[in-house]
Amino acid sequence: MGTLTLALLYVILAPVLGGLLAGLDRIISARMQGRVGPPLFQPFYDVSKLFSKGRVEINKLQAPLIFCHLVFMIFTGALFFQGGDILLIIFALAASSIFFILAAFTAGSPYSFVGAERELVILLAAEPVFLIVLAGVFKVAGTFGFYDVIRTGKPLIAFLPGMFFCLLYVLTMKFRKSPFDLSYSHHAHQELVKGITTDLGGRSLAMIEISHWYENIFLLGFVYLFFAFNPVLGIAAALFTYFLEILADNTNARAKWQFSLVSTWLITLVFGGGNLIALYFMGM
């Protein structure tokens, strides 16, 4: 199967898989809390209802910025599964987040403003982790290409356990899970005041949800990369990782942004930096 075909499949199937994953997330969370929970397809019902609502815009800039956020998120994942340079992919992911942040800043609401600032904190915390993980991947595989890394046949998890731990830590932020759901959350008690998305509604909010589905599949693909030497193990590891994030979400309260930022950088320095030093002494 060609790489362009795989990229096209991502564009088509990622929102479907991401929506199903979101529905499964709600069901598992409900079971952990002793509730029945919504049906599996509830996320699709919610997004469909949002698209049926009238256009809600605070100003003329907000909708184009949200649309750019969605487009760059799709581009990020498509480039990843097409086998593009992972370094470029991480920069595209950051660009998508910047459009999201700018859309919140244009609202002028204090809740959106604080949410946008916290999203910037997440960006500051996550980017160094992704960059040091990429440095480790290049050190082991000698390439930044997704499929080139897979073709080496090297089990990245065996060479980069510290990097993988750093990635798991920052994925809690990117998946919007406690204790690092700083800018907005999916929990019911935060539906009215939801941080960065407080002033979004209708189609704009629907596009944000779809962007989140695309992002989740892309990030799970990143987890898969560490276990790509065995495709079945890679898929199982990605799904188990998401389950661990749901478990963390339901067993932790939200942390302060200061703790989130400092702890992420410390873990990156200790585990990520330590892993790089270990690779150096291994002669890689």
C-alpha positions in Angstrom: 0.0 0.0 0.0 1.5 3.4 -1.0 2.3 6.1 1.5 -0.1 8.5 -0.2 -2.9 6.0 0.2 -2.1 5.6 3.9 -2.2 9.4 4.2 -5.6 9.5 2.5 -6.9 6.7 4.7 -5.9 8.8 7.7 -7.8 11.8 6.5 -10.9 9.7 6.0 -10.7 7.2 8.9 -9.1 9.2 11.7 -12.3 11.2 12.6 -14.2 7.9 12.6 -11.7 6.1 14.8 -11.2 9.2 16.9 -14.9 9.6 17.5 -15.3 5.9 18.5 -12.3 6.3 20.8 -14.0 9.3 22.4 -17.2 7.3 22.9 -15.2 4.4 24.4 -13.4 6.9 26.6 -16.8 8.1 28.0 -18.0 4.6 28.6 -14.9 3.4 30.4 -14.8 6.6 32.5 -18.5 6.1 33.4 -17.8 2.5 34.5 -14.9 3.7 36.7 -17.3 6.2 38.3 -20.1 3.7 38.8 -22.3 5.1 36.1 -23.9 3.6 33.0 -22.5 6.3 30.7 -23.6 7.4 27.2 -23.8 5.2 24.1 -20.7 4.6 22.0 -21.8 6.9 19.2 -22.6 9.9 21.5 -19.6 12.0 20.3 -20.9 11.7 16.7 -24.4 12.8 17.9 -22.9 15.8 19.7 -20.9 16.9 16.7 -23.8 16.4 14.4 -26.0 18.6 16.7 -23.3 21.3 16.8 -23.2 21.4 13.0 -27.0 21.8 12.9 -26.9 24.9 15.1 -26.6 28.4 13.7 -23.2 30.0 13.2 -21.8 31.5 16.5 -18.9 33.9 16.0 -17.5 36.5 18.4 -15.7 38.2 15.5 -14.8 37.6 11.9 -11.3 36.3 12.8 -12.4 33.4 15.0 -13.9 31.0 12.4 -11.0 31.2 9.9 -8.5 30.6 12.8 -10.5 27.5 14.0 -10.6 26.3 10.4 -6.8 26.7 10.0 -6.4 24.8 13.3 -8.4 21.9 11.8 -6.6 22.0 8.5 -3.1 22.0 10.1 -4.1 19.1 12.4 -5.2 17.1 9.4 -2.0 18.0 7.6 0.1 17.0 10.6 -1.4 13.5 10.8 -1.5 13.0 7.0 2.2 13.9 6.7 3.0 11.6 9.6 1.3 8.6 8.0 2.5 9.5 4.6 6.0 9.0 5.9 7.2 12.6 6.1 9.9 14.1 8.2 8.8 13.8 11.8 10.7 17.0 12.8 8.5 18.9 10.3 5.5 17.2 11.6 6.1 18.4 15.2 6.4 22.0 13.9 3.1 21.6 12.0 1.5 20.3 15.2 2.7 23.4 17.1 1.3 25.6 14.3 -2.1 24.0 14.7 -2.0 24.7 18.4 -1.1 28.4 17.8 -4.1 28.9 15.5 -6.3 27.5 18.3 -4.7 29.8 20.8 -5.1 32.9 18.6 -8.8 32.0 18.1 -9.3 32.0 21.9 -7.4 35.3 22.3 -9.7 37.0 19.8 -12.8 36.4 21.9 -11.9 38.9 24.6 -13.5 36.8 27.3 -11.5 36.3 30.6 -12.2 32.6 30.5 -11.0 32.2 26.9 -8.0 34.4 27.7 -7.0 32.3 30.7 -7.6 29.1 28.7 -5.4 30.4 25.8 -2.6 31.2 28.3 -2.8 27.7 29.7 -2.8 26.3 26.2 0.5 28.2 25.7 1.8 26.5 28.9 1.0 23.1 27.4 2.8 24.1 24.2 5.9 25.2 26.2 5.8 22.0 28.2 5.2 19.6 25.3 7.5 20.9 22.5 10.8 20.2 24.4 9.6 16.7 25.1 8.8 16.0 21.4 12.1 17.4 20.3 14.2 15.4 22.7 12.2 12.2 21.8 13.0 13.0 18.1 16.6 13.4 19.0 16.6 9.9 20.5 14.8 8.4 17.5 17.3 9.9 15.2 20.2 8.6 17.4 18.8 5.1 17.2 17.4 4.9 13.7 19.5 7.5 11.9 16.4 9.0 10.2 13.3 11.2 10.9 11.1 9.4 8.4 8.2 7.5 9.9 8.5 4.5 7.6 12.2 4.7 7.4 12.3 4.2 11.2 10.0 1.2 10.9 12.1 -0.4 8.2 15.1 -0.4 10.5 13.3 -3.1 12.5 14.8 -1.7 15.7 12.6 -1.9 18.8 12.7 1.8 19.9 11.2 1.0 23.2 14.3 -1.1 24.1 16.7 1.7 23.3 14.5 4.7 24.4 12.5 3.7 27.6 13.2 7.0 29.2 12.0 8.9 26.1 8.9 6.8 26.0 8.2 7.7 29.7 8.6 11.4 28.8 6.2 10.9 25.9 3.6 9.2 28.1 3.8 12.1 30.6 3.2 14.8 28.0 0.4 12.8 26.2 -1.7 13.4 29.3 -1.6 17.1 28.4 -2.3 16.5 24.7 -5.2 14.1 25.4 -6.7 16.7 27.8 -6.6 14.4 30.8 -6.2 15.1 34.5 -4.0 16.2 36.2 -2.9 18.2 33.2 -6.2 19.2 31.5 -5.2 22.8 32.0 -6.9 24.7 29.2 -10.1 22.7 28.9 -11.6 19.4 29.9 -14.3 17.0 28.7 -15.8 16.5 32.2 -19.5 17.3 32.7 -19.0 19.8 35.6 -16.9 22.0 33.2 -19.3 22.2 30.3 -20.5 25.8 31.1 -17.2 27.3 31.8 -14.7 25.3 29.7 -11.6 27.5 29.5 -10.3 28.0 26.0 -13.6 26.9 24.3 -16.0 28.9 26.5 -16.8 31.3 23.7 -17.0 28.8 20.9 -20.2 27.2 19.8 -22.0 25.6 16.8 -19.7 24.7 13.9 -16.6 26.2 15.4 -16.9 23.9 18.5 -17.7 21.0 16.2 -14.4 21.6 14.3 -12.5 21.7 17.6 -13.9 18.3 18.5 -13.0 16.8 15.1 -9.5 18.3 15.4 -9.1 16.6 18.8 -10.1 13.3 17.2 -7.5 13.7 14.5 -4.9 14.7 17.0 -5.6 11.6 19.2 -5.1 9.2 16.3 -1.9 11.0 15.3 -0.5 10.8 18.9 -1.4 7.1 19.2 0.6 6.6 15.9 3.5 8.2 17.7 3.2 5.6 20.5 2.9 2.9 17.8 6.3 4.0 16.4 8.1 2.7 19.6 6.6 -0.8 19.0 6.5 -0.8 15.2 8.9 -3.8 15.0 5.7 -5.9 15.8 2.5 -4.3 14.3 0.2 -6.2 16.6 2.2 -5.2 19.7 2.2 -1.7 18.4 -1.5 -1.4 18.2 -2.0 -3.1 21.6 0.5 -0.7 23.1 -1.3 2.3 21.7 -4.7 1.2 23.0 -3.2 0.3 26.4 -1.6 3.7 26.6 -4.9 5.4 26.0 -6.5 3.2 28.7 -3.7 4.4 31.1 -4.6 8.0 30.2 -8.2 7.4 31.0 -7.2 5.8 34.3 -5.1 8.8 35.2 -7.9 11.1 34.2 -10.3 9.5 36.7 -7.9 9.1 39.6 -6.2 12.6 39.7 -7.3 16.1 40.4 -6.2 19.0 38.1 -2.7 20.2 38.9 -1.5 23.8 38.9 0.0 25.1 35.7 3.3 25.8 37.5 3.6 22.2 38.6 2.7 20.9 35.1 5.3 23.0 33.4 8.2 22.4 35.9 7.5 18.7 36.4 7.4 18.1 32.6 10.8 19.9 32.1 12.4 18.0 35.0 11.2 14.7 33.8 12.4 15.6 30.3 15.8 16.5 31.7 16.2 13.5 33.9 14.6 10.7 31.9 15.0 12.1 28.4 18.5 13.5 28.9 19.6 10.4 30.9 18.4 8.2 28.0 20.5 10.3 25.5 23.5 10.0 27.7 23.0 6.2 27.9 22.8 6.0 24.1 26.1 7.9 23.9 27.9 5.4 26.2 26.3 2.6 24.2 28.2 3.9 21.2 25.0 4.7 19.2 
